[in-house]
Amino acid sequence: MAGGTLGPDVPKPLPKALPKIVQKAAEYNLTEHCNLRCAGCSHSSELLPKKFAEVKEFQRDLAVLSQVLHLNELRLLGGEPLLHPDLLEYLRCARASGLAEEITLSTNGLLLHRCDPATFELIDRLRVSLYPGVRLRVEERELESLSRRYNFKLELKRVDSFRVTTLNSRHRDASLVRRIFRQCALAHDWSCHTVHQGYYFKCSPAPFLQGRMALRGESVLNRDLDGVRIHDNPRLREELEAYLRDEEPLEACYYCLGSSGRRFPHRQLNSKKLREEIDRSGKLRDPPADPQRHVRGYHAWARLMHERFGARARSLADYAIDSIAHEQVAMGMMAMHEGDRRFARRCYLSSLRNRPLKLKTYVRLAWATVPASVTQMLSPMLAPGLRRSLSGPPFLEERPQ
């Protein structure tokens, strides 16, 4: 507000005793819902109800943050940001705030053909995720032409797979959670920090944990535990700097695999599949326990390679079979870690059907067959490496070459 007194929606300036914190990037979700239903979305957009962010809240958040923080990149995303009717106003506010060097709009591209040309004038980068089977009404060469005309950077990212990121139950092993957090690219390398409803979070899944777990009928109040309150906080800079340096995991990390989860082929959820995710009471379902379900594609690929190329493709087909066995062992080890010994045995047996000469898998199967009370008594007597091999987290193991 130029001149005069500050209006009621304009925050009071904070003391300018220290230089601003410089951060690689932060995100702001203009919507929580999406026009696609990608299975495994780390923002839970396929599950959460329709919800739009408020422009006034966005303006207030950026006005306060810009006094203590400077970003190389501010990412506006969702959900799907192009669904928001006030998208242009968000872009103008982001530009006027001076919070970031660059403004990036991240989208699935389905609504780009309806964008006001002013959208392209207000952004520095357009990041479009291209999913299998999803066809855009704007062709790539048209986007490249728009990029040259309006002088913004264009990034077309083909997304063929997602990672398993969020979990429906809480980790019980604090040391495991610390390892996941230390390796988490969302919080560190990729800087997927998120500003959401007046709080600053150091990862993108954390703001949506409460809403996602509510679908299970569980109350997880992590906002004050996992984020830094932006408004009415005279110690904002001090708290934000300490928060960014803190090496302890968030409460949300106990419900997350970060960037350590296994990859699975991208797929869209139709109405039937979405109902499998949410039962009639609106509670989120756990995934069905079928150790063969996620690896049938490897079998088909190996068989096709044998039929088409014969002996020349033997090594590639063998690698596919090894991948099957490894994935099933990984699922079994995770089941052991979660205390589901019955499912672990099913996974190990399935793995042995693919690679029957794997001695380690027989040992793991035997360990899963022994009663839990006996393994608890024996575990302290084992070497740490052997103990991890029998019941450690599979997603942190190094994949055999």
KESE-893025 format. One record per residue (C-alpha): residue number from 1; residue in one letter; x, y, z. Coordinates in nm, 3 decimals, decimal comma, padded with zeros to 5 digits. Each point is the difference from the previous one (the first is absolute). Example, Ala and Ser with C-alpha at 12.3 -4.5 7.8 and 13.67 -1.06 7.14 Angstrom:
<resi:1	resn:A	px:01,230	py:-00,450	pz:00,780>
<resi:2	resn:S	px:00,137	py:00,344	pz:-00,066>
This chain:
<resi:1	resn:M	px:00,000	py:00,000	pz:00,000>
<resi:2	resn:A	px:00,168	py:00,318	pz:-00,117>
<resi:3	resn:G	px:-00,002	py:00,283	pz:00,256>
<resi:4	resn:G	px:-00,245	py:00,049	pz:00,286>
<resi:5	resn:T	px:-00,061	py:-00,253	pz:00,277>
<resi:6	resn:L	px:00,008	py:-00,374	pz:-00,033>
<resi:7	resn:G	px:-00,332	py:-00,160	pz:-00,082>
<resi:8	resn:P	px:-00,156	py:-00,273	pz:00,218>
<resi:9	resn:D	px:00,126	py:-00,281	pz:-00,227>
<resi:10	resn:V	px:00,357	py:00,128	pz:-00,025>
<resi:11	resn:P	px:00,233	py:-00,151	pz:00,263>
<resi:12	resn:K	px:00,218	py:00,219	pz:00,218>
<resi:13	resn:P	px:00,364	py:00,004	pz:-00,107>
<resi:14	resn:L	px:00,241	py:-00,217	pz:00,199>
<resi:15	resn:P	px:00,324	py:00,138	pz:00,146>
<resi:16	resn:K	px:00,275	py:00,008	pz:-00,265>
<resi:17	resn:A	px:00,294	py:-00,096	pz:00,219>
<resi:18	resn:L	px:00,132	py:-00,289	pz:-00,211>
<resi:19	resn:P	px:00,031	py:-00,071	pz:-00,373>
<resi:20	resn:K	px:-00,265	py:-00,212	pz:-00,166>
<resi:21	resn:I	px:00,024	py:-00,377	pz:-00,007>
<resi:22	resn:V	px:00,069	py:-00,120	pz:-00,355>
<resi:23	resn:Q	px:-00,173	py:-00,322	pz:-00,102>
<resi:24	resn:K	px:00,003	py:-00,193	pz:-00,328>
<resi:25	resn:A	px:-00,377	py:-00,032	pz:-00,043>
<resi:26	resn:A	px:-00,339	py:-00,021	pz:00,168>
<resi:27	resn:E	px:-00,343	py:-00,106	pz:-00,122>
<resi:28	resn:Y	px:-00,354	py:00,134	pz:00,037>
<resi:29	resn:N	px:-00,302	py:-00,219	pz:-00,077>
<resi:30	resn:L	px:-00,271	py:00,205	pz:-00,169>
<resi:31	resn:T	px:-00,234	py:-00,300	pz:00,012>
<resi:32	resn:E	px:-00,001	py:-00,325	pz:00,195>
<resi:33	resn:H	px:-00,206	py:-00,187	pz:-00,261>
<resi:34	resn:C	px:00,090	py:-00,094	pz:-00,356>
<resi:35	resn:N	px:-00,161	py:-00,088	pz:-00,333>
<resi:36	resn:L	px:00,207	py:-00,323	pz:-00,011>
<resi:37	resn:R	px:-00,003	py:-00,289	pz:00,244>
<resi:38	resn:C	px:00,361	py:-00,114	pz:00,006>
<resi:39	resn:A	px:00,047	py:-00,299	pz:00,231>
<resi:40	resn:G	px:00,252	py:00,079	pz:00,272>
<resi:41	resn:C	px:00,002	py:00,379	pz:-00,035>
<resi:42	resn:S	px:00,224	py:00,133	pz:00,279>
<resi:43	resn:H	px:-00,242	py:00,292	pz:00,049>
<resi:44	resn:S	px:-00,293	py:-00,244	pz:00,038>
<resi:45	resn:S	px:-00,186	py:00,202	pz:-00,265>
<resi:46	resn:E	px:-00,185	py:-00,307	pz:-00,127>
<resi:47	resn:L	px:-00,157	py:-00,045	pz:00,344>
<resi:48	resn:L	px:-00,048	py:00,347	pz:00,146>
<resi:49	resn:P	px:-00,323	py:00,197	pz:-00,057>
<resi:50	resn:K	px:-00,030	py:00,306	pz:-00,222>
<resi:51	resn:K	px:00,170	py:00,298	pz:00,162>
<resi:52	resn:F	px:00,138	py:00,333	pz:-00,129>
<resi:53	resn:A	px:00,257	py:00,217	pz:00,177>
<resi:54	resn:E	px:-00,098	py:00,358	pz:00,087>
<resi:55	resn:V	px:00,178	py:00,284	pz:-00,182>
<resi:56	resn:K	px:00,001	py:00,223	pz:00,310>
<resi:57	resn:E	px:00,169	py:-00,273	pz:00,206>
<resi:58	resn:F	px:00,256	py:-00,050	pz:-00,275>
<resi:59	resn:Q	px:00,075	py:00,372	pz:-00,007>
<resi:60	resn:R	px:00,034	py:00,016	pz:00,381>
<resi:61	resn:D	px:00,228	py:-00,306	pz:00,010>
<resi:62	resn:L	px:00,234	py:00,136	pz:-00,267>
<resi:63	resn:A	px:00,005	py:00,351	pz:00,150>
<resi:64	resn:V	px:00,126	py:-00,135	pz:00,333>
<resi:65	resn:L	px:00,239	py:-00,257	pz:-00,144>
<resi:66	resn:S	px:00,157	py:00,252	pz:-00,236>
<resi:67	resn:Q	px:00,128	py:00,194	pz:00,304>
<resi:68	resn:V	px:00,214	py:-00,293	pz:00,123>
<resi:69	resn:L	px:00,037	py:-00,236	pz:-00,298>
<resi:70	resn:H	px:00,113	py:00,016	pz:-00,361>
<resi:71	resn:L	px:-00,061	py:-00,286	pz:-00,245>
<resi:72	resn:N	px:00,170	py:-00,084	pz:-00,324>
<resi:73	resn:E	px:-00,329	py:-00,151	pz:-00,116>
<resi:74	resn:L	px:-00,364	py:00,018	pz:00,110>
<resi:75	resn:R	px:-00,200	py:-00,291	pz:-00,139>
<resi:76	resn:L	px:-00,376	py:00,035	pz:-00,042>
<resi:77	resn:L	px:-00,164	py:-00,339	pz:-00,027>
<resi:78	resn:G	px:-00,276	py:-00,219	pz:00,140>
<resi:79	resn:G	px:-00,190	py:-00,222	pz:-00,037>
<resi:80	resn:E	px:-00,036	py:00,168	pz:-00,333>
<resi:81	resn:P	px:00,060	py:00,380	pz:00,014>
<resi:82	resn:L	px:-00,173	py:00,071	pz:-00,332>
<resi:83	resn:L	px:-00,329	py:-00,098	pz:00,166>
<resi:84	resn:H	px:00,016	py:00,312	pz:00,217>
<resi:85	resn:P	px:-00,219	py:00,281	pz:-00,140>
<resi:86	resn:D	px:00,231	py:00,267	pz:00,149>
<resi:87	resn:L	px:00,325	py:-00,134	pz:-00,142>
<resi:88	resn:L	px:00,097	py:00,335	pz:-00,154>
<resi:89	resn:E	px:-00,044	py:00,178	pz:00,332>
<resi:90	resn:Y	px:00,232	py:-00,251	pz:00,166>
<resi:91	resn:L	px:00,265	py:00,058	pz:-00,264>
<resi:92	resn:R	px:-00,026	py:00,377	pz:00,038>
<resi:93	resn:C	px:00,029	py:-00,027	pz:00,380>
<resi:94	resn:A	px:00,299	py:-00,232	pz:-00,029>
<resi:95	resn:R	px:00,172	py:00,239	pz:-00,240>
<resi:96	resn:A	px:-00,073	py:00,305	pz:00,218>
<resi:97	resn:S	px:00,121	py:-00,167	pz:00,321>
<resi:98	resn:G	px:00,363	py:-00,016	pz:-00,111>
<resi:99	resn:L	px:00,033	py:-00,325	pz:00,196>
<resi:100	resn:A	px:00,161	py:-00,198	pz:-00,283>
<resi:101	resn:E	px:00,233	py:00,048	pz:-00,293>
<resi:102	resn:E	px:-00,216	py:-00,223	pz:-00,220>
<resi:103	resn:I	px:-00,365	py:-00,104	pz:-00,002>
<resi:104	resn:T	px:-00,075	py:-00,351	pz:-00,125>
<resi:105	resn:L	px:-00,343	py:-00,133	pz:-00,092>
<resi:106	resn:S	px:-00,019	py:-00,382	pz:00,027>
<resi:107	resn:T	px:-00,292	py:-00,167	pz:-00,175>
<resi:108	resn:N	px:-00,120	py:-00,317	pz:-00,170>
<resi:109	resn:G	px:-00,079	py:00,218	pz:-00,302>
<resi:110	resn:L	px:-00,357	py:-00,115	pz:-00,059>
<resi:111	resn:L	px:-00,138	py:00,355	pz:00,025>
<resi:112	resn:L	px:00,282	py:00,191	pz:-00,171>
<resi:113	resn:H	px:-00,218	py:00,058	pz:-00,306>
<resi:114	resn:R	px:-00,231	py:00,213	pz:00,219>
<resi:115	resn:C	px:00,273	py:00,212	pz:00,158>
<resi:116	resn:D	px:-00,016	py:00,378	pz:-00,025>
<resi:117	resn:P	px:00,311	py:00,119	pz:-00,194>
<resi:118	resn:A	px:00,081	py:00,221	pz:00,300>
<resi:119	resn:T	px:00,085	py:-00,319	pz:00,187>
<resi:120	resn:F	px:00,305	py:-00,051	pz:-00,218>
<resi:121	resn:E	px:00,108	py:00,361	pz:00,045>
<resi:122	resn:L	px:00,013	py:-00,039	pz:00,378>
<resi:123	resn:I	px:00,203	py:-00,322	pz:00,032>
<resi:124	resn:D	px:00,369	py:-00,076	pz:-00,039>
<resi:125	resn:R	px:-00,039	py:-00,375	pz:-00,044>
<resi:126	resn:L	px:-00,277	py:-00,238	pz:-00,105>
<resi:127	resn:R	px:00,046	py:-00,357	pz:00,119>
<resi:128	resn:V	px:-00,236	py:-00,251	pz:-00,166>
<resi:129	resn:S	px:-00,026	py:-00,360	pz:00,118>
<resi:130	resn:L	px:-00,084	py:-00,235	pz:-00,286>
<resi:131	resn:Y	px:-00,169	py:-00,321	pz:00,112>
<resi:132	resn:P	px:-00,055	py:-00,320	pz:-00,202>
<resi:133	resn:G	px:-00,339	py:-00,006	pz:-00,168>
<resi:134	resn:V	px:-00,073	py:00,368	pz:00,080>
<resi:135	resn:R	px:-00,028	py:00,208	pz:-00,315>
<resi:136	resn:L	px:00,032	py:00,378	pz:00,005>
<resi:137	resn:R	px:-00,203	py:00,225	pz:-00,229>
<resi:138	resn:V	px:00,308	py:00,219	pz:-00,042>
<resi:139	resn:E	px:00,278	py:-00,166	pz:-00,195>
<resi:140	resn:E	px:00,362	py:00,015	pz:00,109>
<resi:141	resn:R	px:00,103	py:00,220	pz:-00,292>
<resi:142	resn:E	px:-00,271	py:00,250	pz:00,097>
<resi:143	resn:L	px:00,138	py:00,012	pz:00,353>
<resi:144	resn:E	px:00,350	py:00,054	pz:-00,136>
<resi:145	resn:S	px:-00,134	py:00,283	pz:-00,213>
<resi:146	resn:L	px:-00,169	py:00,158	pz:00,305>
<resi:147	resn:S	px:00,326	py:-00,034	pz:00,191>
<resi:148	resn:R	px:00,187	py:00,200	pz:-00,263>
<resi:149	resn:R	px:-00,274	py:00,259	pz:-00,038>
<resi:150	resn:Y	px:-00,040	py:00,073	pz:00,374>
<resi:151	resn:N	px:00,360	py:-00,074	pz:00,097>
<resi:152	resn:F	px:-00,057	py:-00,266	pz:00,268>
<resi:153	resn:K	px:00,188	py:-00,327	pz:00,053>
<resi:154	resn:L	px:-00,190	py:-00,311	pz:-00,102>
<resi:155	resn:E	px:00,055	py:-00,334	pz:00,174>
<resi:156	resn:L	px:-00,185	py:-00,302	pz:-00,133>
<resi:157	resn:K	px:00,041	py:-00,289	pz:00,242>
<resi:158	resn:R	px:-00,115	py:-00,347	pz:-00,100>
<resi:159	resn:V	px:-00,119	py:-00,187	pz:00,309>
<resi:160	resn:D	px:-00,023	py:-00,376	pz:-00,052>
<resi:161	resn:S	px:00,018	py:-00,101	pz:00,366>
<resi:162	resn:F	px:-00,070	py:00,123	pz:00,352>
<resi:163	resn:R	px:00,164	py:-00,087	pz:00,329>
<resi:164	resn:V	px:-00,176	py:-00,146	pz:00,299>
<resi:165	resn:T	px:00,018	py:00,303	pz:00,227>
<resi:166	resn:T	px:-00,280	py:00,020	pz:00,257>
<resi:167	resn:L	px:-00,099	py:-00,275	pz:00,243>
<resi:168	resn:N	px:-00,333	py:-00,078	pz:00,163>
<resi:169	resn:S	px:00,152	py:-00,101	pz:00,334>
<resi:170	resn:R	px:00,267	py:00,146	pz:00,224>
<resi:171	resn:H	px:00,360	py:-00,124	pz:-00,003>
<resi:172	resn:R	px:00,097	py:-00,154	pz:00,332>
<resi:173	resn:D	px:00,376	py:00,014	pz:-00,049>
<resi:174	resn:A	px:00,141	py:00,348	pz:00,078>
<resi:175	resn:S	px:00,347	py:-00,088	pz:-00,133>
<resi:176	resn:L	px:-00,154	py:-00,106	pz:-00,331>
<resi:177	resn:V	px:-00,189	py:00,329	pz:-00,024>
<resi:178	resn:R	px:00,324	py:00,193	pz:00,057>
<resi:179	resn:R	px:00,168	py:-00,191	pz:-00,284>
<resi:180	resn:I	px:-00,291	py:00,070	pz:-00,232>
<resi:181	resn:F	px:00,010	py:00,369	pz:00,090>
<resi:182	resn:R	px:00,375	py:00,032	pz:-00,052>
<resi:183	resn:Q	px:-00,038	py:-00,147	pz:-00,349>
<resi:184	resn:C	px:-00,320	py:00,188	pz:-00,087>
<resi:185	resn:A	px:00,045	py:00,201	pz:-00,319>
<resi:186	resn:L	px:-00,339	py:00,167	pz:00,051>
<resi:187	resn:A	px:00,127	py:00,182	pz:00,309>
<resi:188	resn:H	px:00,359	py:00,050	pz:-00,111>
<resi:189	resn:D	px:00,117	py:-00,030	pz:-00,363>
<resi:190	resn:W	px:-00,328	py:00,089	pz:-00,173>
<resi:191	resn:S	px:-00,099	py:00,264	pz:00,257>
<resi:192	resn:C	px:-00,371	py:-00,086	pz:-00,012>
<resi:193	resn:H	px:-00,064	py:00,236	pz:00,292>
<resi:194	resn:T	px:-00,363	py:00,103	pz:00,018>
<resi:195	resn:V	px:-00,188	py:00,306	pz:00,124>
<resi:196	resn:H	px:-00,347	py:-00,109	pz:00,105>
<resi:197	resn:Q	px:-00,271	py:00,168	pz:00,208>
<resi:198	resn:G	px:00,236	py:00,234	pz:00,181>
<resi:199	resn:Y	px:00,278	py:-00,252	pz:00,068>
<resi:200	resn:Y	px:00,334	py:-00,078	pz:-00,162>
<resi:201	resn:F	px:00,077	py:-00,372	pz:-00,043>
<resi:202	resn:K	px:00,326	py:-00,155	pz:-00,118>
<resi:203	resn:C	px:-00,168	py:-00,263	pz:-00,220>
<resi:204	resn:S	px:-00,310	py:-00,033	pz:-00,219>
<resi:205	resn:P	px:-00,184	py:-00,298	pz:00,160>
<resi:206	resn:A	px:00,002	py:00,147	pz:00,354>
<resi:207	resn:P	px:-00,278	py:00,263	pz:-00,047>
<resi:208	resn:F	px:-00,243	py:-00,265	pz:-00,127>
<resi:209	resn:L	px:00,061	py:-00,271	pz:00,261>
<resi:210	resn:Q	px:-00,284	py:00,116	pz:00,224>
<resi:211	resn:G	px:-00,259	py:-00,003	pz:-00,281>
<resi:212	resn:R	px:00,120	py:-00,331	pz:-00,141>
<resi:213	resn:M	px:-00,002	py:-00,182	pz:00,333>
<resi:214	resn:A	px:-00,345	py:00,143	pz:00,077>
<resi:215	resn:L	px:-00,121	py:-00,222	pz:-00,286>
<resi:216	resn:R	px:00,107	py:-00,292	pz:00,218>
<resi:217	resn:G	px:-00,189	py:00,141	pz:00,294>
<resi:218	resn:E	px:00,326	py:00,091	pz:00,175>
<resi:219	resn:S	px:00,091	py:00,336	pz:00,149>
<resi:220	resn:V	px:00,361	py:00,103	pz:-00,067>
<resi:221	resn:L	px:00,059	py:00,361	pz:00,104>
<resi:222	resn:N	px:00,346	py:00,068	pz:-00,140>
<resi:223	resn:R	px:-00,027	py:00,362	pz:-00,115>
<resi:224	resn:D	px:00,163	py:00,163	pz:00,304>
<resi:225	resn:L	px:00,247	py:-00,289	pz:00,035>
<resi:226	resn:D	px:00,118	py:-00,002	pz:-00,361>
<resi:227	resn:G	px:-00,025	py:00,362	pz:-00,116>
<resi:228	resn:V	px:00,102	py:00,351	pz:00,096>
<resi:229	resn:R	px:-00,286	py:00,242	pz:00,066>
<resi:230	resn:I	px:00,034	py:00,298	pz:-00,233>
<resi:231	resn:H	px:-00,241	py:00,258	pz:00,144>
<resi:232	resn:D	px:00,014	py:00,182	pz:00,334>
<resi:233	resn:N	px:00,344	py:-00,145	pz:00,056>
<resi:234	resn:P	px:00,263	py:00,262	pz:00,095>
<resi:235	resn:R	px:00,267	py:-00,276	pz:00,004>
<resi:236	resn:L	px:-00,085	py:-00,122	pz:-00,348>
<resi:237	resn:R	px:00,348	py:00,036	pz:-00,147>
<resi:238	resn:E	px:00,168	py:-00,164	pz:00,297>
<resi:239	resn:E	px:-00,248	py:-00,289	pz:00,008>
<resi:240	resn:L	px:00,012	py:-00,050	pz:-00,375>
<resi:241	resn:E	px:00,380	py:-00,011	pz:-00,007>
<resi:242	resn:A	px:00,012	py:-00,251	pz:00,288>
<resi:243	resn:Y	px:-00,273	py:-00,207	pz:-00,167>
<resi:244	resn:L	px:00,188	py:-00,019	pz:-00,331>
<resi:245	resn:R	px:00,317	py:-00,111	pz:00,180>
<resi:246	resn:D	px:-00,174	py:-00,255	pz:00,222>
<resi:247	resn:E	px:00,103	py:-00,355	pz:-00,090>
<resi:248	resn:E	px:-00,280	py:-00,172	pz:00,192>
<resi:249	resn:P	px:-00,286	py:-00,150	pz:-00,205>
<resi:250	resn:L	px:-00,351	py:00,145	pz:00,003>
<resi:251	resn:E	px:-00,305	py:-00,170	pz:00,142>
<resi:252	resn:A	px:-00,111	py:-00,042	pz:-00,363>
<resi:253	resn:C	px:00,317	py:-00,204	pz:-00,067>
<resi:254	resn:Y	px:-00,151	py:-00,279	pz:00,211>
<resi:255	resn:Y	px:-00,267	py:-00,037	pz:-00,271>
<resi:256	resn:C	px:00,230	py:00,036	pz:-00,299>
<resi:257	resn:L	px:00,277	py:-00,169	pz:-00,199>
<resi:258	resn:G	px:00,130	py:00,328	pz:-00,143>
<resi:259	resn:S	px:00,199	py:-00,071	pz:-00,314>
<resi:260	resn:S	px:00,101	py:-00,350	pz:00,119>
<resi:261	resn:G	px:-00,318	py:-00,181	pz:-00,108>
<resi:262	resn:R	px:-00,003	py:-00,241	pz:-00,292>
<resi:263	resn:R	px:-00,118	py:00,115	pz:-00,341>
<resi:264	resn:F	px:-00,314	py:-00,134	pz:-00,166>
<resi:265	resn:P	px:-00,149	py:00,066	pz:-00,345>
<resi:266	resn:H	px:-00,214	py:00,311	pz:-00,024>
<resi:267	resn:R	px:-00,370	py:-00,067	pz:-00,027>
<resi:268	resn:Q	px:-00,326	py:00,190	pz:00,026>
<resi:269	resn:L	px:-00,267	py:-00,107	pz:00,247>
<resi:270	resn:N	px:-00,344	py:-00,045	pz:-00,152>
<resi:271	resn:S	px:-00,309	py:00,017	pz:00,220>
<resi:272	resn:K	px:00,022	py:-00,368	pz:00,088>
<resi:273	resn:K	px:00,365	py:00,021	pz:00,102>
<resi:274	resn:L	px:-00,064	py:00,317	pz:00,197>
<resi:275	resn:R	px:-00,273	py:-00,180	pz:00,193>
<resi:276	resn:E	px:00,257	py:-00,266	pz:00,082>
<resi:277	resn:E	px:00,211	py:00,275	pz:00,156>
<resi:278	resn:I	px:-00,290	py:00,140	pz:00,203>
<resi:279	resn:D	px:-00,263	py:-00,228	pz:00,153>
<resi:280	resn:R	px:-00,363	py:00,090	pz:00,055>
<resi:281	resn:S	px:00,070	py:00,176	pz:00,329>
<resi:282	resn:G	px:00,250	py:00,225	pz:-00,175>
<resi:283	resn:K	px:00,303	py:-00,162	pz:00,160>
<resi:284	resn:L	px:00,320	py:-00,054	pz:-00,193>
<resi:285	resn:R	px:00,070	py:-00,364	pz:-00,071>
<resi:286	resn:D	px:00,333	py:-00,171	pz:00,040>
<resi:287	resn:P	px:00,126	py:-00,147	pz:-00,329>
<resi:288	resn:P	px:-00,101	py:-00,362	pz:-00,068>
<resi:289	resn:A	px:00,257	py:-00,256	pz:00,113>
<resi:290	resn:D	px:00,099	py:-00,179	pz:-00,319>
<resi:291	resn:P	px:00,375	py:-00,055	pz:-00,048>
<resi:292	resn:Q	px:-00,048	py:-00,099	pz:-00,363>
<resi:293	resn:R	px:-00,212	py:00,300	pz:-00,098>
<resi:294	resn:H	px:00,283	py:00,251	pz:-00,051>
<resi:295	resn:V	px:00,237	py:-00,226	pz:-00,195>
<resi:296	resn:R	px:-00,211	py:-00,165	pz:-00,271>
<resi:297	resn:G	px:00,124	py:00,254	pz:-00,252>
<resi:298	resn:Y	px:00,355	py:-00,128	pz:00,047>
<resi:299	resn:H	px:-00,116	py:-00,354	pz:-00,084>
<resi:300	resn:A	px:-00,172	py:00,117	pz:-00,318>
<resi:301	resn:W	px:00,305	py:00,202	pz:-00,104>
<resi:302	resn:A	px:00,241	py:-00,291	pz:00,060>
<resi:303	resn:R	px:-00,223	py:-00,240	pz:-00,196>
<resi:304	resn:L	px:-00,027	py:00,248	pz:-00,287>
<resi:305	resn:M	px:00,377	py:00,045	pz:-00,014>
<resi:306	resn:H	px:00,055	py:-00,377	pz:-00,013>
<resi:307	resn:E	px:-00,256	py:-00,045	pz:-00,277>
<resi:308	resn:R	px:00,120	py:00,292	pz:-00,211>
<resi:309	resn:F	px:00,378	py:-00,012	pz:00,035>
<resi:310	resn:G	px:00,075	py:-00,349	pz:00,129>
<resi:311	resn:A	px:00,341	py:-00,065	pz:00,156>
<resi:312	resn:R	px:00,122	py:00,353	pz:-00,076>
<resi:313	resn:A	px:-00,244	py:00,138	pz:00,255>
<resi:314	resn:R	px:00,080	py:-00,251	pz:00,275>
<resi:315	resn:S	px:00,192	py:00,248	pz:00,216>
<resi:316	resn:L	px:-00,277	py:00,262	pz:-00,023>
<resi:317	resn:A	px:-00,267	py:-00,256	pz:00,082>
<resi:318	resn:D	px:00,208	py:-00,128	pz:00,292>
<resi:319	resn:Y	px:00,024	py:00,355	pz:00,128>
<resi:320	resn:A	px:-00,379	py:00,028	pz:-00,016>
<resi:321	resn:I	px:-00,040	py:-00,319	pz:00,203>
<resi:322	resn:D	px:00,259	py:00,121	pz:00,252>
<resi:323	resn:S	px:-00,197	py:00,325	pz:00,029>
<resi:324	resn:I	px:-00,314	py:-00,199	pz:00,079>
<resi:325	resn:A	px:00,174	py:-00,197	pz:00,272>
<resi:326	resn:H	px:00,156	py:00,315	pz:00,147>
<resi:327	resn:E	px:-00,331	py:00,187	pz:00,012>
<resi:328	resn:Q	px:-00,171	py:-00,292	pz:00,173>
<resi:329	resn:V	px:00,277	py:-00,031	pz:00,258>
<resi:330	resn:A	px:-00,022	py:00,375	pz:00,059>
<resi:331	resn:M	px:-00,375	py:-00,028	pz:00,060>
<resi:332	resn:G	px:00,061	py:-00,288	pz:00,240>
<resi:333	resn:M	px:00,259	py:00,192	pz:00,198>
<resi:334	resn:M	px:-00,232	py:00,296	pz:00,032>
<resi:335	resn:A	px:-00,274	py:-00,235	pz:00,121>
<resi:336	resn:M	px:00,239	py:-00,140	pz:00,262>
<resi:337	resn:H	px:00,086	py:00,350	pz:00,111>
<resi:338	resn:E	px:-00,373	py:00,076	pz:00,039>
<resi:339	resn:G	px:-00,058	py:-00,328	pz:00,189>
<resi:340	resn:D	px:-00,201	py:-00,174	pz:-00,274>
<resi:341	resn:R	px:00,186	py:-00,331	pz:-00,004>
<resi:342	resn:R	px:-00,267	py:-00,184	pz:-00,196>
<resi:343	resn:F	px:00,022	py:00,240	pz:-00,295>
<resi:344	resn:A	px:00,381	py:-00,009	pz:00,024>
<resi:345	resn:R	px:-00,006	py:-00,379	pz:-00,044>
<resi:346	resn:R	px:-00,224	py:00,038	pz:-00,307>
<resi:347	resn:C	px:00,246	py:00,249	pz:-00,153>
<resi:348	resn:Y	px:00,305	py:-00,219	pz:00,065>
<resi:349	resn:L	px:-00,172	py:-00,306	pz:-00,146>
<resi:350	resn:S	px:-00,098	py:00,199	pz:-00,310>
<resi:351	resn:S	px:00,361	py:00,117	pz:-00,035>
<resi:352	resn:L	px:00,130	py:-00,357	pz:00,023>
<resi:353	resn:R	px:-00,232	py:-00,105	pz:-00,282>
<resi:354	resn:N	px:00,186	py:00,249	pz:-00,219>
<resi:355	resn:R	px:00,351	py:-00,061	pz:00,134>
<resi:356	resn:P	px:00,007	py:-00,330	pz:00,192>
<resi:357	resn:L	px:00,378	py:00,004	pz:00,062>
<resi:358	resn:K	px:00,012	py:00,312	pz:00,216>
<resi:359	resn:L	px:00,130	py:-00,124	pz:00,337>
<resi:360	resn:K	px:-00,067	py:00,333	pz:00,174>
<resi:361	resn:T	px:-00,368	py:-00,024	pz:-00,086>
<resi:362	resn:Y	px:-00,023	py:-00,346	pz:00,161>
<resi:363	resn:V	px:00,161	py:00,143	pz:00,313>
<resi:364	resn:R	px:-00,248	py:00,290	pz:00,004>
<resi:365	resn:L	px:-00,288	py:-00,242	pz:-00,052>
<resi:366	resn:A	px:00,118	py:-00,211	pz:00,293>
<resi:367	resn:W	px:00,030	py:00,314	pz:00,215>
<resi:368	resn:A	px:-00,355	py:00,102	pz:-00,091>
<resi:369	resn:T	px:-00,122	py:-00,350	pz:00,094>
<resi:370	resn:V	px:00,149	py:00,010	pz:00,350>
<resi:371	resn:P	px:-00,241	py:00,143	pz:00,261>
<resi:372	resn:A	px:00,043	py:00,373	pz:00,067>
<resi:373	resn:S	px:00,080	py:-00,061	pz:00,368>
<resi:374	resn:V	px:00,295	py:-00,219	pz:-00,099>
<resi:375	resn:T	px:00,138	py:00,244	pz:-00,259>
<resi:376	resn:Q	px:-00,023	py:00,284	pz:00,252>
<resi:377	resn:M	px:00,212	py:-00,205	pz:00,239>
<resi:378	resn:L	px:00,253	py:-00,096	pz:-00,268>
<resi:379	resn:S	px:00,034	py:00,338	pz:-00,175>
<resi:380	resn:P	px:00,240	py:00,159	pz:00,254>
<resi:381	resn:M	px:00,237	py:-00,297	pz:-00,049>
<resi:382	resn:L	px:00,030	py:00,056	pz:-00,376>
<resi:383	resn:A	px:00,254	py:00,218	pz:-00,175>
<resi:384	resn:P	px:-00,151	py:00,339	pz:-00,101>
<resi:385	resn:G	px:00,037	py:-00,073	pz:-00,371>
<resi:386	resn:L	px:-00,178	py:-00,335	pz:00,029>
<resi:387	resn:R	px:-00,272	py:00,153	pz:00,216>
<resi:388	resn:R	px:-00,065	py:00,270	pz:-00,263>
<resi:389	resn:S	px:00,003	py:-00,262	pz:-00,275>
<resi:390	resn:L	px:-00,274	py:-00,194	pz:00,175>
<resi:391	resn:S	px:-00,229	py:00,285	pz:00,098>
<resi:392	resn:G	px:00,141	py:00,330	pz:-00,127>
<resi:393	resn:P	px:-00,178	py:00,250	pz:-00,229>
<resi:394	resn:P	px:00,023	py:-00,121	pz:-00,362>
<resi:395	resn:F	px:-00,031	py:00,345	pz:-00,157>
<resi:396	resn:L	px:00,331	py:00,108	pz:00,159>
<resi:397	resn:E	px:00,189	py:-00,306	pz:-00,120>
<resi:398	resn:E	px:00,228	py:00,035	pz:-00,295>
<resi:399	resn:R	px:-00,139	py:-00,183	pz:-00,302>
<resi:400	resn:P	px:00,232	py:-00,281	pz:-00,119>
<resi:401	resn:Q	px:00,164	py:00,065	pz:-00,336>
